[in-house]
């Protein structure tokens, strides 16, 4: 096997391993943030990342075994995965608005169900803890770090800004992760095509 092919083989194995780690990390990230997304999005993301992980592992196995069929299969499916992911990411950027943190906080405030939001986002009230004081209510334990009701543990920021910033950051993280996965998929696809051709040529030379 030529030096160039060997280098590409090693590069392919390394990049497929990185792709697999990224896909596994994305699955963990989706699981952690599952309660902030729609069920349809979570299921689709789980399926897509799981398939990416499977074909990243296939790419590693194919390169090690120098299998023409498996390498070509990996290249085809990585390309098939990349195309809809590019389309869905572009649609997400241009057509889907950031979830309104204000609406979520206002609904929770009206329902007197702020505890989960306050603990998760380390905030208190809609604008600040003064919201409770103005209503002659006690500041709830969820407004304190580690539920320790002392002044130095009180969350000072209101939840409106905190929750909105979270959803804006969440959208940005999704876009970055999606484009990084697409980039690795396309690079691994190109390397797999090169390897499939090289492995095929090697097999032909060995037949003579």
Secondary structure as the mmCIF struct_conf table of DSSP 4:
data_model
#
loop_
_struct_conf.conf_type_id
_struct_conf.id
_struct_conf.beg_label_comp_id
_struct_conf.beg_label_asym_id
_struct_conf.beg_label_seq_id
_struct_conf.end_label_comp_id
_struct_conf.end_label_asym_id
_struct_conf.end_label_seq_id
HELX_RH_AL_P HELX_RH_AL_P1 UNK A 3 UNK A 32
TURN_TY1_P TURN_TY1_P1 UNK A 33 UNK A 33
HELX_RH_3T_P HELX_RH_3T_P1 UNK A 34 UNK A 36
BEND BEND1 UNK A 37 UNK A 37
HELX_RH_AL_P HELX_RH_AL_P2 UNK A 39 UNK A 65
TURN_TY1_P TURN_TY1_P2 UNK A 66 UNK A 66
HELX_RH_AL_P HELX_RH_AL_P3 UNK A 68 UNK A 95
HELX_LH_PP_P HELX_LH_PP_P1 UNK A 96 UNK A 99
HELX_RH_AL_P HELX_RH_AL_P4 UNK A 101 UNK A 110
TURN_TY1_P TURN_TY1_P3 UNK A 111 UNK A 112
HELX_RH_AL_P HELX_RH_AL_P5 UNK A 115 UNK A 121
TURN_TY1_P TURN_TY1_P4 UNK A 122 UNK A 122
BEND BEND2 UNK A 125 UNK A 128
TURN_TY1_P TURN_TY1_P5 UNK A 129 UNK A 129
HELX_RH_AL_P HELX_RH_AL_P6 UNK A 130 UNK A 134
TURN_TY1_P TURN_TY1_P6 UNK A 135 UNK A 136
HELX_LH_PP_P HELX_LH_PP_P2 UNK A 138 UNK A 140
HELX_RH_3T_P HELX_RH_3T_P2 UNK A 141 UNK A 143
STRN STRN1 UNK A 144 UNK A 144
HELX_RH_3T_P HELX_RH_3T_P3 UNK A 145 UNK A 147
BEND BEND3 UNK A 150 UNK A 150
HELX_RH_3T_P HELX_RH_3T_P4 UNK A 151 UNK A 153
STRN STRN2 UNK A 154 UNK A 154
BEND BEND4 UNK A 157 UNK A 157
HELX_RH_AL_P HELX_RH_AL_P7 UNK A 159 UNK A 207
#
